[in-house]
Amino acid sequence: MDIQIQWFPGHMAKAKRQVQDALKLVDVAIELLDARIPVSSRNPMIDQIVGNKPRLVILNKSDLADPNLTKQWQKQLERPNVKVIAIDTIKGEGIKEVPRMASLLVADQMAKLAAKGRRPRATRCMVLGIPNVGKSSFINRLVGRKATKTGNLPGVTKGQQWIKVAGSLELLDTPGILWPKFEDPEVGFKLAVTGAIKEQVFNFYEVALKLLQWLTEKNPDQIKVRYKLTDLAPDIPTLLQDIGARRGMLMAGGVVDELKAAQLIIKEFREGLLGRYTLDLP
């Protein structure tokens, strides 16, 4: 299956410059990833862009991912200068850990400033991530309703604002967009099924068939239970038709509307109704 997605090096170069300029003003880079696809949802240039800056990796949408694999990913992604937190922005789980962990990452730096007689200040952070990984929801949940903009600080381009967050944190809102790169068709597939790319740029039917194949290999019983099927058809296109028929997705003459059935599979996967899955393995 070939998902036609373009990568824009010109946009990437501009975003990279914006991020690097803004990074000079912050203490910690917060990198947002989708817990279901921690590798596929990561910009391949992120290490080069962030460099040695302390980093807090957020595995978002952890409520939809396999909890055991999320724990494995947390261990694998942690390094001396990198902390990892799994969160659920919908319920707010893990959010309170963000200010605490960010402060831990810069504790030595702040101690040195204090030793020089500098007054303590909030930890300054910036959120990075590919489009549609949940940055807005994360920022809104982190900031809460009582957000207060602290005004422009020197060196910040017009339009960028510092937002005060509970727990001695300031957030720079918000630099350029970092695009993923789609050299591997598997990455394109994973971004499509998790909702990270626009639905206009991929074929729903083909993506649903590939997803259904993957699900029947991982957890066939869940498919039977969810769609009230006694047995699973031996071939995936027929299985998709069976699901469409069970859900009454019929056109004139009793023909199954395959597009609607495909959209249903992808929608219910994204909502966690078919189970909690992690597509990138540690």
Disulfide bonds with the S-S distance in Angstrom:
none
